[in-house]
Amino acid sequence: MEELFKYIPFLIPIAVIQLALLASAVVHILRHNSFRFGNRLMWLIICVAVNIIGPVLYFVIGKGDD
């Protein structure tokens, strides 16, 4: 257990970044109707299931032109 407490200062910022990316991606997916690739349900599943990589993939290849 003591080993885990050594890594908490590094894990908290990573968790905050992951949650911020996930929240911003989900909000963007729900507010917009156009996607470069795929549909709304597919991107929601990818973002929630793949954690950090899912929202990054959405913003890089899935986000449509506004």
PDB file with one MODEL, atoms N, CA, C and O in Angstrom:
MODEL        1
ATOM      1  N   MET A   1       0.817  -1.195   0.000  1.00  0.00           N
ATOM      2  CA  MET A   1       0.000   0.000   0.000  1.00  0.00           C
ATOM      3  C   MET A   1       0.859   1.256   0.000  1.00  0.00           C
ATOM      4  O   MET A   1       0.501   2.276  -0.591  1.00  0.00           O
ATOM      5  N   GLU A   2       1.994   1.161   0.673  1.00  0.00           N
ATOM      6  CA  GLU A   2       2.884   2.314   0.724  1.00  0.00           C
ATOM      7  C   GLU A   2       3.442   2.657  -0.655  1.00  0.00           C
ATOM      8  O   GLU A   2       3.688   3.823  -0.964  1.00  0.00           O
ATOM      9  N   GLU A   3       3.637   1.635  -1.473  1.00  0.00           N
ATOM     10  CA  GLU A   3       4.118   1.858  -2.839  1.00  0.00           C
ATOM     11  C   GLU A   3       3.122   2.692  -3.635  1.00  0.00           C
ATOM     12  O   GLU A   3       3.516   3.541  -4.435  1.00  0.00           O
ATOM     13  N   LEU A   4       1.849   2.453  -3.420  1.00  0.00           N
ATOM     14  CA  LEU A   4       0.815   3.194  -4.138  1.00  0.00           C
ATOM     15  C   LEU A   4       0.819   4.664  -3.760  1.00  0.00           C
ATOM     16  O   LEU A   4       0.623   5.525  -4.618  1.00  0.00           O
ATOM     17  N   PHE A   5       1.037   4.958  -2.506  1.00  0.00           N
ATOM     18  CA  PHE A   5       1.041   6.351  -2.050  1.00  0.00           C
ATOM     19  C   PHE A   5       2.200   7.141  -2.645  1.00  0.00           C
ATOM     20  O   PHE A   5       2.114   8.366  -2.727  1.00  0.00           O
ATOM     21  N   LYS A   6       3.266   6.493  -3.058  1.00  0.00           N
ATOM     22  CA  LYS A   6       4.376   7.192  -3.701  1.00  0.00           C
ATOM     23  C   LYS A   6       3.989   7.704  -5.081  1.00  0.00           C
ATOM     24  O   LYS A   6       4.509   8.719  -5.543  1.00  0.00           O
ATOM     25  N   TYR A   7       3.073   6.995  -5.737  1.00  0.00           N
ATOM     26  CA  TYR A   7       2.707   7.348  -7.106  1.00  0.00           C
ATOM     27  C   TYR A   7       1.494   8.265  -7.197  1.00  0.00           C
ATOM     28  O   TYR A   7       1.166   8.737  -8.285  1.00  0.00           O
ATOM     29  N   ILE A   8       0.833   8.524  -6.101  1.00  0.00           N
ATOM     30  CA  ILE A   8      -0.382   9.355  -6.132  1.00  0.00           C
ATOM     31  C   ILE A   8      -0.124  10.755  -6.690  1.00  0.00           C
ATOM     32  O   ILE A   8      -0.965  11.245  -7.444  1.00  0.00           O
ATOM     33  N   PRO A   9       0.980  11.429  -6.371  1.00  0.00           N
ATOM     34  CA  PRO A   9       1.191  12.756  -6.983  1.00  0.00           C
ATOM     35  C   PRO A   9       1.299  12.713  -8.507  1.00  0.00           C
ATOM     36  O   PRO A   9       1.050  13.724  -9.164  1.00  0.00           O
ATOM     37  N   PHE A  10       1.662  11.577  -9.078  1.00  0.00           N
ATOM     38  CA  PHE A  10       1.743  11.449 -10.532  1.00  0.00           C
ATOM     39  C   PHE A  10       0.422  10.977 -11.130  1.00  0.00           C
ATOM     40  O   PHE A  10       0.098  11.310 -12.269  1.00  0.00           O
ATOM     41  N   LEU A  11      -0.335  10.204 -10.363  1.00  0.00           N
ATOM     42  CA  LEU A  11      -1.580   9.655 -10.877  1.00  0.00           C
ATOM     43  C   LEU A  11      -2.730  10.657 -10.874  1.00  0.00           C
ATOM     44  O   LEU A  11      -3.592  10.604 -11.750  1.00  0.00           O
ATOM     45  N   ILE A  12      -2.755  11.550  -9.920  1.00  0.00           N
ATOM     46  CA  ILE A  12      -3.856  12.524  -9.837  1.00  0.00           C
ATOM     47  C   ILE A  12      -3.906  13.442 -11.059  1.00  0.00           C
ATOM     48  O   ILE A  12      -4.988  13.616 -11.619  1.00  0.00           O
ATOM     49  N   PRO A  13      -2.793  14.041 -11.507  1.00  0.00           N
ATOM     50  CA  PRO A  13      -2.883  14.878 -12.721  1.00  0.00           C
ATOM     51  C   PRO A  13      -3.277  14.080 -13.963  1.00  0.00           C
ATOM     52  O   PRO A  13      -4.000  14.592 -14.818  1.00  0.00           O
ATOM     53  N   ILE A  14      -2.817  12.843 -14.075  1.00  0.00           N
ATOM     54  CA  ILE A  14      -3.191  12.018 -15.218  1.00  0.00           C
ATOM     55  C   ILE A  14      -4.691  11.740 -15.193  1.00  0.00           C
ATOM     56  O   ILE A  14      -5.346  11.788 -16.234  1.00  0.00           O
ATOM     57  N   ALA A  15      -5.237  11.454 -14.023  1.00  0.00           N
ATOM     58  CA  ALA A  15      -6.670  11.197 -13.904  1.00  0.00           C
ATOM     59  C   ALA A  15      -7.484  12.442 -14.222  1.00  0.00           C
ATOM     60  O   ALA A  15      -8.532  12.348 -14.861  1.00  0.00           O
ATOM     61  N   VAL A  16      -7.016  13.609 -13.785  1.00  0.00           N
ATOM     62  CA  VAL A  16      -7.728  14.858 -14.069  1.00  0.00           C
ATOM     63  C   VAL A  16      -7.709  15.158 -15.567  1.00  0.00           C
ATOM     64  O   VAL A  16      -8.726  15.566 -16.129  1.00  0.00           O
ATOM     65  N   ILE A  17      -6.567  14.962 -16.212  1.00  0.00           N
ATOM     66  CA  ILE A  17      -6.461  15.179 -17.660  1.00  0.00           C
ATOM     67  C   ILE A  17      -7.377  14.220 -18.406  1.00  0.00           C
ATOM     68  O   ILE A  17      -8.059  14.618 -19.350  1.00  0.00           O
ATOM     69  N   GLN A  18      -7.396  12.960 -17.988  1.00  0.00           N
ATOM     70  CA  GLN A  18      -8.239  11.967 -18.643  1.00  0.00           C
ATOM     71  C   GLN A  18      -9.712  12.331 -18.507  1.00  0.00           C
ATOM     72  O   GLN A  18     -10.458  12.243 -19.482  1.00  0.00           O
ATOM     73  N   LEU A  19     -10.140  12.733 -17.327  1.00  0.00           N
ATOM     74  CA  LEU A  19     -11.535  13.101 -17.125  1.00  0.00           C
ATOM     75  C   LEU A  19     -11.912  14.359 -17.903  1.00  0.00           C
ATOM     76  O   LEU A  19     -13.021  14.451 -18.429  1.00  0.00           O
ATOM     77  N   ALA A  20     -11.003  15.324 -17.980  1.00  0.00           N
ATOM     78  CA  ALA A  20     -11.277  16.542 -18.747  1.00  0.00           C
ATOM     79  C   ALA A  20     -11.399  16.234 -20.235  1.00  0.00           C
ATOM     80  O   ALA A  20     -12.295  16.747 -20.905  1.00  0.00           O
ATOM     81  N   LEU A  21     -10.496  15.393 -20.756  1.00  0.00           N
ATOM     82  CA  LEU A  21     -10.578  14.990 -22.163  1.00  0.00           C
ATOM     83  C   LEU A  21     -11.872  14.241 -22.438  1.00  0.00           C
ATOM     84  O   LEU A  21     -12.544  14.503 -23.436  1.00  0.00           O
ATOM     85  N   LEU A  22     -12.222  13.317 -21.562  1.00  0.00           N
ATOM     86  CA  LEU A  22     -13.440  12.539 -21.746  1.00  0.00           C
ATOM     87  C   LEU A  22     -14.667  13.434 -21.713  1.00  0.00           C
ATOM     88  O   LEU A  22     -15.547  13.308 -22.564  1.00  0.00           O
ATOM     89  N   ALA A  23     -14.737  14.328 -20.750  1.00  0.00           N
ATOM     90  CA  ALA A  23     -15.893  15.221 -20.639  1.00  0.00           C
ATOM     91  C   ALA A  23     -16.018  16.131 -21.855  1.00  0.00           C
ATOM     92  O   ALA A  23     -17.114  16.308 -22.387  1.00  0.00           O
ATOM     93  N   SER A  24     -14.906  16.708 -22.298  1.00  0.00           N
ATOM     94  CA  SER A  24     -14.979  17.604 -23.454  1.00  0.00           C
ATOM     95  C   SER A  24     -15.346  16.844 -24.725  1.00  0.00           C
ATOM     96  O   SER A  24     -16.090  17.362 -25.558  1.00  0.00           O
ATOM     97  N   ALA A  25     -14.840  15.635 -24.883  1.00  0.00           N
ATOM     98  CA  ALA A  25     -15.179  14.846 -26.067  1.00  0.00           C
ATOM     99  C   ALA A  25     -16.645  14.448 -26.054  1.00  0.00           C
ATOM    100  O   ALA A  25     -17.314  14.548 -27.083  1.00  0.00           O
ATOM    101  N   VAL A  26     -17.161  14.002 -24.921  1.00  0.00           N
ATOM    102  CA  VAL A  26     -18.559  13.582 -24.839  1.00  0.00           C
ATOM    103  C   VAL A  26     -19.491  14.774 -25.082  1.00  0.00           C
ATOM    104  O   VAL A  26     -20.488  14.643 -25.792  1.00  0.00           O
ATOM    105  N   VAL A  27     -19.178  15.918 -24.506  1.00  0.00           N
ATOM    106  CA  VAL A  27     -20.001  17.112 -24.726  1.00  0.00           C
ATOM    107  C   VAL A  27     -19.988  17.498 -26.200  1.00  0.00           C
ATOM    108  O   VAL A  27     -21.031  17.834 -26.761  1.00  0.00           O
ATOM    109  N   HIS A  28     -18.827  17.454 -26.826  1.00  0.00           N
ATOM    110  CA  HIS A  28     -18.737  17.810 -28.248  1.00  0.00           C
ATOM    111  C   HIS A  28     -19.498  16.811 -29.107  1.00  0.00           C
ATOM    112  O   HIS A  28     -20.180  17.202 -30.054  1.00  0.00           O
ATOM    113  N   ILE A  29     -19.390  15.532 -28.788  1.00  0.00           N
ATOM    114  CA  ILE A  29     -20.105  14.510 -29.561  1.00  0.00           C
ATOM    115  C   ILE A  29     -21.611  14.716 -29.450  1.00  0.00           C
ATOM    116  O   ILE A  29     -22.326  14.602 -30.446  1.00  0.00           O
ATOM    117  N   LEU A  30     -22.093  15.014 -28.262  1.00  0.00           N
ATOM    118  CA  LEU A  30     -23.532  15.168 -28.070  1.00  0.00           C
ATOM    119  C   LEU A  30     -24.083  16.453 -28.679  1.00  0.00           C
ATOM    120  O   LEU A  30     -25.262  16.507 -29.032  1.00  0.00           O
ATOM    121  N   ARG A  31     -23.262  17.476 -28.808  1.00  0.00           N
ATOM    122  CA  ARG A  31     -23.741  18.758 -29.341  1.00  0.00           C
ATOM    123  C   ARG A  31     -23.659  18.860 -30.860  1.00  0.00           C
ATOM    124  O   ARG A  31     -24.371  19.668 -31.457  1.00  0.00           O
ATOM    125  N   HIS A  32     -22.816  18.066 -31.492  1.00  0.00           N
ATOM    126  CA  HIS A  32     -22.621  18.187 -32.935  1.00  0.00           C
ATOM    127  C   HIS A  32     -23.152  16.954 -33.655  1.00  0.00           C
ATOM    128  O   HIS A  32     -23.157  15.847 -33.116  1.00  0.00           O
ATOM    129  N   ASN A  33     -23.594  17.175 -34.873  1.00  0.00           N
ATOM    130  CA  ASN A  33     -24.182  16.095 -35.667  1.00  0.00           C
ATOM    131  C   ASN A  33     -23.272  15.587 -36.773  1.00  0.00           C
ATOM    132  O   ASN A  33     -23.501  14.498 -37.299  1.00  0.00           O
ATOM    133  N   SER A  34     -22.252  16.341 -37.136  1.00  0.00           N
ATOM    134  CA  SER A  34     -21.408  15.917 -38.248  1.00  0.00           C
ATOM    135  C   SER A  34     -20.078  15.375 -37.732  1.00  0.00           C
ATOM    136  O   SER A  34     -19.433  15.964 -36.864  1.00  0.00           O
ATOM    137  N   PHE A  35     -19.698  14.247 -38.291  1.00  0.00           N
ATOM    138  CA  PHE A  35     -18.434  13.600 -37.934  1.00  0.00           C
ATOM    139  C   PHE A  35     -17.717  13.244 -39.226  1.00  0.00           C
ATOM    140  O   PHE A  35     -18.349  12.916 -40.229  1.00  0.00           O
ATOM    141  N   ARG A  36     -16.410  13.309 -39.193  1.00  0.00           N
ATOM    142  CA  ARG A  36     -15.633  12.974 -40.367  1.00  0.00           C
ATOM    143  C   ARG A  36     -15.710  11.475 -40.661  1.00  0.00           C
ATOM    144  O   ARG A  36     -15.706  11.056 -41.819  1.00  0.00           O
ATOM    145  N   PHE A  37     -15.780  10.681 -39.603  1.00  0.00           N
ATOM    146  CA  PHE A  37     -15.780   9.234 -39.733  1.00  0.00           C
ATOM    147  C   PHE A  37     -16.670   8.649 -38.647  1.00  0.00           C
ATOM    148  O   PHE A  37     -16.525   9.010 -37.480  1.00  0.00           O
ATOM    149  N   GLY A  38     -17.572   7.770 -38.994  1.00  0.00           N
ATOM    150  CA  GLY A  38     -18.403   7.105 -38.007  1.00  0.00           C
ATOM    151  C   GLY A  38     -19.634   7.905 -37.617  1.00  0.00           C
ATOM    152  O   GLY A  38     -20.008   8.874 -38.277  1.00  0.00           O
ATOM    153  N   ASN A  39     -20.251   7.470 -36.525  1.00  0.00           N
ATOM    154  CA  ASN A  39     -21.463   8.135 -36.050  1.00  0.00           C
ATOM    155  C   ASN A  39     -21.350   8.422 -34.554  1.00  0.00           C
ATOM    156  O   ASN A  39     -20.340   8.111 -33.922  1.00  0.00           O
ATOM    157  N   ARG A  40     -22.396   9.016 -34.005  1.00  0.00           N
ATOM    158  CA  ARG A  40     -22.385   9.463 -32.613  1.00  0.00           C
ATOM    159  C   ARG A  40     -22.201   8.306 -31.637  1.00  0.00           C
ATOM    160  O   ARG A  40     -21.379   8.402 -30.726  1.00  0.00           O
ATOM    161  N   LEU A  41     -22.935   7.233 -31.802  1.00  0.00           N
ATOM    162  CA  LEU A  41     -22.851   6.100 -30.880  1.00  0.00           C
ATOM    163  C   LEU A  41     -21.471   5.460 -30.902  1.00  0.00           C
ATOM    164  O   LEU A  41     -20.929   5.110 -29.853  1.00  0.00           O
ATOM    165  N   MET A  42     -20.910   5.308 -32.077  1.00  0.00           N
ATOM    166  CA  MET A  42     -19.582   4.716 -32.189  1.00  0.00           C
ATOM    167  C   MET A  42     -18.543   5.547 -31.434  1.00  0.00           C
ATOM    168  O   MET A  42     -17.714   4.993 -30.713  1.00  0.00           O
ATOM    169  N   TRP A  43     -18.583   6.875 -31.594  1.00  0.00           N
ATOM    170  CA  TRP A  43     -17.604   7.729 -30.925  1.00  0.00           C
ATOM    171  C   TRP A  43     -17.816   7.768 -29.416  1.00  0.00           C
ATOM    172  O   TRP A  43     -16.847   7.849 -28.661  1.00  0.00           O
ATOM    173  N   LEU A  44     -19.058   7.713 -28.969  1.00  0.00           N
ATOM    174  CA  LEU A  44     -19.295   7.658 -27.528  1.00  0.00           C
ATOM    175  C   LEU A  44     -18.713   6.384 -26.925  1.00  0.00           C
ATOM    176  O   LEU A  44     -18.088   6.424 -25.865  1.00  0.00           O
ATOM    177  N   ILE A  45     -18.917   5.260 -27.594  1.00  0.00           N
ATOM    178  CA  ILE A  45     -18.376   3.996 -27.099  1.00  0.00           C
ATOM    179  C   ILE A  45     -16.857   4.022 -27.099  1.00  0.00           C
ATOM    180  O   ILE A  45     -16.232   3.592 -26.130  1.00  0.00           O
ATOM    181  N   ILE A  46     -16.251   4.522 -28.178  1.00  0.00           N
ATOM    182  CA  ILE A  46     -14.787   4.585 -28.251  1.00  0.00           C
ATOM    183  C   ILE A  46     -14.235   5.484 -27.155  1.00  0.00           C
ATOM    184  O   ILE A  46     -13.266   5.119 -26.490  1.00  0.00           O
ATOM    185  N   CYS A  47     -14.829   6.640 -26.958  1.00  0.00           N
ATOM    186  CA  CYS A  47     -14.310   7.579 -25.960  1.00  0.00           C
ATOM    187  C   CYS A  47     -14.414   7.034 -24.550  1.00  0.00           C
ATOM    188  O   CYS A  47     -13.491   7.199 -23.752  1.00  0.00           O
ATOM    189  N   VAL A  48     -15.516   6.393 -24.234  1.00  0.00           N
ATOM    190  CA  VAL A  48     -15.700   5.884 -22.875  1.00  0.00           C
ATOM    191  C   VAL A  48     -14.894   4.613 -22.645  1.00  0.00           C
ATOM    192  O   VAL A  48     -14.340   4.426 -21.562  1.00  0.00           O
ATOM    193  N   ALA A  49     -14.819   3.742 -23.635  1.00  0.00           N
ATOM    194  CA  ALA A  49     -14.168   2.442 -23.446  1.00  0.00           C
ATOM    195  C   ALA A  49     -12.646   2.503 -23.528  1.00  0.00           C
ATOM    196  O   ALA A  49     -11.965   1.723 -22.863  1.00  0.00           O
ATOM    197  N   VAL A  50     -12.110   3.400 -24.318  1.00  0.00           N
ATOM    198  CA  VAL A  50     -10.670   3.399 -24.547  1.00  0.00           C
ATOM    199  C   VAL A  50      -9.953   4.468 -23.725  1.00  0.00           C
ATOM    200  O   VAL A  50      -8.749   4.665 -23.888  1.00  0.00           O
ATOM    201  N   ASN A  51     -10.662   5.145 -22.863  1.00  0.00           N
ATOM    202  CA  ASN A  51     -10.124   6.131 -21.922  1.00  0.00           C
ATOM    203  C   ASN A  51      -9.314   7.226 -22.587  1.00  0.00           C
ATOM    204  O   ASN A  51      -9.884   7.990 -23.366  1.00  0.00           O
ATOM    205  N   ILE A  52      -8.026   7.351 -22.330  1.00  0.00           N
ATOM    206  CA  ILE A  52      -7.248   8.503 -22.800  1.00  0.00           C
ATOM    207  C   ILE A  52      -7.133   8.517 -24.319  1.00  0.00           C
ATOM    208  O   ILE A  52      -7.226   9.585 -24.925  1.00  0.00           O
ATOM    209  N   ILE A  53      -6.939   7.388 -24.939  1.00  0.00           N
ATOM    210  CA  ILE A  53      -6.732   7.340 -26.389  1.00  0.00           C
ATOM    211  C   ILE A  53      -8.019   7.632 -27.155  1.00  0.00           C
ATOM    212  O   ILE A  53      -7.966   8.224 -28.233  1.00  0.00           O
ATOM    213  N   GLY A  54      -9.175   7.230 -26.621  1.00  0.00           N
ATOM    214  CA  GLY A  54     -10.455   7.446 -27.302  1.00  0.00           C
ATOM    215  C   GLY A  54     -10.766   8.904 -27.579  1.00  0.00           C
ATOM    216  O   GLY A  54     -11.034   9.256 -28.727  1.00  0.00           O
ATOM    217  N   PRO A  55     -10.740   9.780 -26.555  1.00  0.00           N
ATOM    218  CA  PRO A  55     -10.993  11.199 -26.831  1.00  0.00           C
ATOM    219  C   PRO A  55      -9.949  11.827 -27.749  1.00  0.00           C
ATOM    220  O   PRO A  55     -10.281  12.685 -28.567  1.00  0.00           O
ATOM    221  N   VAL A  56      -8.708  11.414 -27.623  1.00  0.00           N
ATOM    222  CA  VAL A  56      -7.664  11.951 -28.508  1.00  0.00           C
ATOM    223  C   VAL A  56      -7.954  11.541 -29.946  1.00  0.00           C
ATOM    224  O   VAL A  56      -7.845  12.363 -30.856  1.00  0.00           O
ATOM    225  N   LEU A  57      -8.321  10.280 -30.161  1.00  0.00           N
ATOM    226  CA  LEU A  57      -8.679   9.832 -31.508  1.00  0.00           C
ATOM    227  C   LEU A  57      -9.869  10.613 -32.053  1.00  0.00           C
ATOM    228  O   LEU A  57      -9.895  10.975 -33.229  1.00  0.00           O
ATOM    229  N   TYR A  58     -10.848  10.870 -31.199  1.00  0.00           N
ATOM    230  CA  TYR A  58     -12.010  11.629 -31.668  1.00  0.00           C
ATOM    231  C   TYR A  58     -11.605  13.018 -32.141  1.00  0.00           C
ATOM    232  O   TYR A  58     -12.017  13.450 -33.218  1.00  0.00           O
ATOM    233  N   PHE A  59     -10.807  13.717 -31.353  1.00  0.00           N
ATOM    234  CA  PHE A  59     -10.433  15.078 -31.728  1.00  0.00           C
ATOM    235  C   PHE A  59      -9.491  15.101 -32.930  1.00  0.00           C
ATOM    236  O   PHE A  59      -9.455  16.095 -33.654  1.00  0.00           O
ATOM    237  N   VAL A  60      -8.733  14.038 -33.159  1.00  0.00           N
ATOM    238  CA  VAL A  60      -7.807  14.007 -34.288  1.00  0.00           C
ATOM    239  C   VAL A  60      -8.502  13.567 -35.573  1.00  0.00           C
ATOM    240  O   VAL A  60      -8.371  14.238 -36.597  1.00  0.00           O
ATOM    241  N   ILE A  61      -9.250  12.440 -35.543  1.00  0.00           N
ATOM    242  CA  ILE A  61      -9.802  11.926 -36.788  1.00  0.00           C
ATOM    243  C   ILE A  61     -11.330  11.943 -36.869  1.00  0.00           C
ATOM    244  O   ILE A  61     -11.878  11.826 -37.965  1.00  0.00           O
ATOM    245  N   GLY A  62     -12.020  12.083 -35.764  1.00  0.00           N
ATOM    246  CA  GLY A  62     -13.470  11.974 -35.806  1.00  0.00           C
ATOM    247  C   GLY A  62     -14.232  13.272 -35.851  1.00  0.00           C
ATOM    248  O   GLY A  62     -15.343  13.327 -36.379  1.00  0.00           O
ATOM    249  N   LYS A  63     -13.653  14.311 -35.309  1.00  0.00           N
ATOM    250  CA  LYS A  63     -14.336  15.591 -35.229  1.00  0.00           C
ATOM    251  C   LYS A  63     -14.554  16.166 -36.625  1.00  0.00           C
ATOM    252  O   LYS A  63     -13.609  16.367 -37.388  1.00  0.00           O
ATOM    253  N   GLY A  64     -15.820  16.424 -36.940  1.00  0.00           N
ATOM    254  CA  GLY A  64     -16.144  16.974 -38.249  1.00  0.00           C
ATOM    255  C   GLY A  64     -15.918  18.471 -38.314  1.00  0.00           C
ATOM    256  O   GLY A  64     -15.683  19.130 -37.301  1.00  0.00           O
ATOM    257  N   ASP A  65     -15.994  18.978 -39.501  1.00  0.00           N
ATOM    258  CA  ASP A  65     -15.851  20.421 -39.694  1.00  0.00           C
ATOM    259  C   ASP A  65     -17.121  21.123 -39.236  1.00  0.00           C
ATOM    260  O   ASP A  65     -18.230  20.713 -39.578  1.00  0.00           O
ATOM    261  N   ASP A  66     -16.948  22.172 -38.468  1.00  0.00           N
ATOM    262  CA  ASP A  66     -18.104  22.906 -37.950  1.00  0.00           C
ATOM    263  C   ASP A  66     -18.578  23.955 -38.905  1.00  0.00           C
ATOM    264  O   ASP A  66     -19.544  24.661 -38.616  1.00  0.00           O
TER     265      ASP A  66
ENDMDL
END
